[in-house]
Amino acid sequence: MFKQDWVRNFPGAITVCNTEGTILEMNEAAIKTFRDDGGEKLIGTNVLDCHPEPSRTKLNELLLSQKTNVYTIEKNGIKKLIYQSPWYENGKYAGMAELSLEIPQELPHFIRK
């Protein structure tokens, strides 16, 4: 679990895995989000095992391609922004990080100059 208070207590779910998909860290929101799937016990397991097809194949492709994937979902009336992106340690690809943020059903959009 994250050691920094701001990350541990951040209201969005943060899950980090290595290049093979092993879950390294989850913040409190991620542990709560995935409580029914094992919560904190998911740390050390493979993130690919947590996803059904076709999500599993998509995530495996992201691990291999080191690309970012961004989309929204709705489950149980709650809309979320999912942001999956590679992370790096000392400039070397180290795995993927996922942010899952609850968002309003209608989200304002601003164009800035």
Secondary structure, DSSP 8 states (H G I E B T S, - for coil): ---SHHHHT-SSEEEEEETT-BEEEE-HHHHHHTGGGTGGGGTTSBGGGG--TTHHHHHHHHHHHT--EEEEEEETTEEEEEEEEEEEETTEEEEEEEEEEEE-SS-------
